[in-house]
Amino acid sequence: MIKTDMHLHTCYSHGKNTPFEMHAAAEKAGLGIIGFTEHSPRPAGFDYTHEYREKLSAHLDTYVREVLNLKNSARKSPHGCQVLFGMEIDWLEGEEDFIRQACSAYDFDYLIGSVHFLHHWGFDDGNQPWLDATSQECEKYYEDYFLAWHGMLASGFFQVAAHPDLIKIHSVHTFQKWLEKPRALELIHVCLTTLRDSGMAMEVSSAGLRKPCAEIYPAPQIMKMAASLDLPVSFASDAHCVNDVGHAFPELARYAHAHGLDKIALFDHGTIFIQSF
C-alpha cells in the first residue's frame, strides 16, 4: 500500500483547501507522509487564461509558514501523517536565473520540476489548440516537450520529475501512436537516463485519471523503460482539493508493481532516501 503522497497544492494557488485541511484529509486517508509542493510564481509572459500568479505571490510566505508549522506539529505526533516542505517549479526555457533563485528561496526538503510551457504556450491550458492541430503538429509538440523535459532533468535543480508525459493531456490517442515510433522511444530513453544520472525520482501520478487523457502519468511504455533503468519513483495525486488526496493509490501501486517498479524515494533537505514499497 502506498503511504506517501508527494505532490499537493493548496488554496494559495489554484487549489481549494488550506494546508491544514489537506493534511487532515491525508490523515483520514491513512497516509504516513505528504509533501506540500505549491507552485512557484512564474515570471510575466508565461501566463494561463485564468492566471493565479498574483494570488500566489501575495500569499507565498503564508503558505510557507503554515506548511512549516504543520511539519513541526506533525513531528510531535510520530504516528500521525508527517509533512515535507517542497515546491513545484516550472522549467521555463531561457529563465534559468529566475528558476535558480526560486529553488533557493527557502529551505526545501525537495523540489519538483515540471514542464507546462513550450516557449510561452501553456500547453495544458485548454484543449482547443490541440483540436486545431494536425497529427504532425502534435508530434512536434511532443518532441519539443521531451527536449524541454530533458533540459529540466539535466539542470540539477530538482529531486522529482513531475507527471512525465503531461503533454498527452489533450491528445492521448495521438500521443499513444507517437510512442510507437523508434524516435519517440529513443528520445524518452535519453531523458530517463539523464533522470537516473541526476539522482532524481520519477513521479507516478494518478492526476491523469482525473484529466481528459484518463490515463496515469506516465504511460506504460515509459514505465517499462523506467523499470529497465531501475529508477526510484515518487507517488503523487497532484491534489488540488481534499477529495484528491491519495486518489486511486491502490491502482497506482498495482501499476507500478506490474512494471517492476518497487523503489520509492523520500527526501530530507534535498537528500534522497530510497526504500522498497
N, C-alpha and C positions, 0 to 999 in steps of 0.2 A: 504494500500500500504506500502511495506517495504521501509524505507528511510535510513537504515543503512547497510553498508557492512563492516564487522568487520574482514576480512581476505584478505589482499592484499600483493602481492610480487612485487619486482622491478628488474631492470637490475643488481642489485648488487649481486644477486644470480643466479638463472636460469630463471628469468623473462626477459622481453624485453624492458620495459619502465622505465623512471625515476619516482621518486615520484611526481614531478611536472606534468608530463604527465598523471599519474594515477589519480591525484586529478582533473585535467581538465576534464578527462573522467567521473569522478563521478559527477562533476557539470553538465556536459552535460546530464547525465542520470537522473538528478533531485534528487540525493541523498542528504540527510541532514547531515550525519555523515559517515566518513570512518575511518577505523583503519588500519594503516600500521603494518604488522606483518611479517617482513622479517625473514627468517630462522636465527637461531643462529648457529655459526660454531660448528661442531661436532668434537670430538677427532678422531685421526687417528685410523683406524681399523673398523670404521663404514662408509663404502665407497659405493658410487654408481659408475656404469660404467663410466658415464660422471660426474665426481666429480667437484663441484664448491666451495669446501671448501677454497682454497687459494684465489680465487677471492673475496669471501665473507669476509674473514678475512682482506684482504688488503683494502677493501672499507667500512668496517663496520662503522667507525667513520664518513665517508662521508654520508652514509645512515642516521645515527642518526642526524647529523647536518641538512641535507635537510628536514627531516620529522619535526624536531622541528621548523625550520624556517617556514615551511608550516603551522604548528599548530598555531604559533604566528601570522602569517599573516591572517589566517582564522578567528581568534578571532576578528580582526578589521572589519570584514565583517559579522556581525551576521546572515545575511540572506543567506550567502553562505554555502558551504559544510564545516563543521567543521572536524577537524583532531584529531585522537587519536594516541598515540605512543605506539606500542606494539611490540611483537616479538613472533614467533612460535619456541618453544623449544622442541626438541626430547626427549622423555623419553627413556633412554638407561640404561638397567639393569646393575647394578654394577658401574654406573658412577654418583652416587648421588652428590658427592662433586663437580664434574665438572658442573652438572646441577645447583646446588645451586649457584655457582659463576656466571653462565650465567644469572640467574634470578635476581641477584643483581648488574649487571654490569652497569645499567643505571636506571634512574628514570622513569620507565614504567607506563603507565596508566593501562595496563593489559597485561597478558601473556597467550598465547595459548599453551596448552600441547598437544602433539600428539605422536603417536606410528607409526613409519615407519620401525623399525627394530625388528626382532625376533633374539635375541642374536646379531650376527654380519651380519645378512642377511637383506638387504633392500628388503622387500618382494614386494614392488611396482615397482621394478627396472626391468621391462620386464616380459613377460608372459611365457617364456619357462619353468621355474621351475614348474609353475602351470600346464602346458600342460603335463609335465612328471609325475606329482603327481597323486597318486590314490585318490579316494574319502576319504578313511580312513586317508591318509596323510593330505589332505586338512582340514579335520575336526580337526586333531591335531593342525594344524596351527591356525585355528580359535580359539580354546580353549587357546592356548598359547598367542595369540594376546589379548584376553579379560582378561587374567590373568595379562599380562603386562599393559594393559589399566587400570586395577584396581589399580595396583601399582602407576601409574601416578596420578590417581584420589585421592588416599589416601595420596599423598605426601604433599599436602598443598601448593604447589609451584605456582599453576596456577588458573586462573579465568574462562577459557573456555576450554572445551574438544572438540578438533577438530575432524572433519569427523569421527564420532563414529565407523562406520563399514568400514573403509578404506580397511580392509583385504579382502573384497569381490571384489576388483577392477578387478582381472583377473580370477575370478571363481564364478561369481554371481549366476549361476544356482545351483551349488553345495552348495553355502552358503545359498540360499533360502531353500533348503531341510534340511540343518543342523538346521536352525531356527525353524523348525517344531518339533524338539526334546525337550523334557522337560528339559534335562540337559543344553541345549543351553540357553533356556529362563531363567532358574534359575541363570545361571552364569551372564547373562546380567542384570537381576534384581538386583543382588548383586552390580554390577558395578554402575547402575543408582542410587541406594540407597546411595552408597558412594559419588557419584557426588552431589546428593542433600545435604547430610550431610556435605560435604566440602564447601558448599556455592558457587558452580560453576554453570555455564550455559552450556547447551549442544548446540553444533553447529549444525545447519541445513544448509546444503551446496548444492548448485547447481553444484559444481565441478564434482560430479559423473556423471552428464548428459553429460559431455564432455569426460568422460573416458570410457574404454572398458565395464564397468559394465552398463553404460547407465541408471543409477538409482540415485536418490537423496540420499545423506547421511543424516540420517540413513534410513534404511528400515522401511516399515510400522509397522512391529511388534514392533520395538524399539520405534517408535514414539508413538504408543499406550501405551506402558509401561511408557514412559516419561510423558505422559499426566496424567496417573493414579497417578504419584508421584508429579504432579504439578510443573514440572521443568521449569525454565525460559530457553529461548533459545537465541541464538546469530545467526543472519543470515549472510551467507558468500557466496561469489562467489569463494574464493580462487584464485583470479585473478592473472594471470602472464603476462597479456598484457592489453592494454586499451580496447580491444574488449570484455574482460571477465568481466569487472567491472559491478556489478549489474546484471549479467547474469541470465535470467529466474526467476527473483524475483517475478513476478506475480504468476508463478507456485509454487514457494516456499511458498508464502502467502496462496494460496489455500490448499496446502498440510498440512501446519501447522494448519490452521483453521479446516480442515476436521478431524484432530485427536485431536481437543480440546486444542491445544497449542496456547495461546494468550498472554503470558507474555514474553517481550523482555528484555534483560539485556544490560545495558550500564555501563561504567566504568570511574573512575577518580582516578588515582594513587592507584589502587588496590582495591578501594571500589566499590562495585556493587550496581547499582540502577535498580529497576525493574519497568517497565511500561507496559501498555497494548498496543497492536498494532492493 
